[in-house]
Amino acid sequence: MENKFHLTIITPDRELFIGEVVSLNCEGNEGHFGILPNHAPMIATLVPTVTTFQDVNGKQYTAFTSDGVFKVNNNKAILLCNSAEWPEEIDKERAESAKQRAEERLSEKTKDLDALRAKLSLLRALSRLKTIK
């Protein structure tokens, strides 16, 4: 049995991470999940969250990952997400501003409010802020 698996985290703009890891923690529509070597095949829809993983040398990684799709099969895992950022890449002021705008939109409750869009915007902002704490 393998004691590692290959992880790829990609966005439309870049490859955030490619390498061998021993664990991954992420979140999908059905809740948080953890992946270890030899995990059963799985596909999940991702939600904006703080994703953590550990490489084969014991180094811990933390990144913001947005909505997307996750797949694991035969010790190969891939996160295809709309955006992904390392903590040092996150603009705290921008994330706080986005959080405030989303909260204001949700509190207005007007007929033309796109509630799902506002909730996702709020979740992205909160996840970014949590990533840099």
Sequence and secondary structure as in RCSB ss.txt:
>XXXX:A:sequence
MENKFHLTIITPDRELFIGEVVSLNCEGNEGHFGILPNHAPMIATLVPTVTTFQDVNGKQYTAFTSDGVFKVNNN
KAILLCNSAEWPEEIDKERAESAKQRAEERLSEKTKDLDALRAKLSLLRALSRLKTIK
>XXXX:A:secstr
  S EEEEEE SS EEEEEEEEEEEEEETTEEEEE TT   EEEEE SEEEEEEETTS EEEEEE SEEEEEETT
EEEEEES EE GGG  HHHHHHHHHHHHHHHHH  TT  HHHHHHHHHHHHHHHHHT 
